[in-house]
């Protein structure tokens, strides 16, 4: 239930400090379709900003600048 930057900071404080955005998709979607490429083809990967609240089951690829 944390905002994306705080969730990124759980991994490493630099991720939180330099947070730009996060690419998000659901674990259930990757489990079903098998690859990020398949998710991308179906438009199931979305970019979210600093106000996004991370949900249970989200897979997050954090983009940051140091």
N, C-alpha and C positions, 0 to 999 in steps of 0.2 A: 503493500500500500504506500510505499514511498514515491516521491517525485523522482523522475528519471535521473537527475544529477546526483541525488542522494544515494540511489540504488547503485549508480556507477561508482560512487565513493566507497561503497562496501568492498568493491574489488581492489581499488587503489585510490588514495586521496587525490592523485594527479588527475584521475578520470573525472572526479567531481569538480575540481578547480577549473579545468579546461574544457568542460562539457560543451559540445556544439549541438549534437542531436543524437538520436538513437534510431536504428532501424529495428523494427519490431515485427515479430510474427508469433503465432501460437504454436506451442509444442505439439498439440493435437494435429495441426496442419502439416508440420514437417514429418510427423510420425505416419500420417496417411499418405502424403505425396512423395516422401522419400528424399527430396533434395531442395536446396534453396532455389535452384534454377526453375524447378517446377512451380514453386511458390511465386517466383517472380513472374513467370508466364501467366499465372492466374491472377496477378495483382494482389497477392496476399501479404506482401511485405510493405510496410508503411513507415514513413519517417515521422518521428515525433520530437517535439521540443522540450524545453525545460519544465513546462507545466504538466506534462503527461504523468499520470499515476500508473506505475507498473502494477500489473495484475498477476495473480497466480497463474502459471502456465505460459507466461510471456517468455520468449527468447529474445534477448537484447544484444545488438551489436552497437556498442557505444563509439561515437566519433568524438574525438577530443583533440585539443591543441595544447602543447606544453610550452 
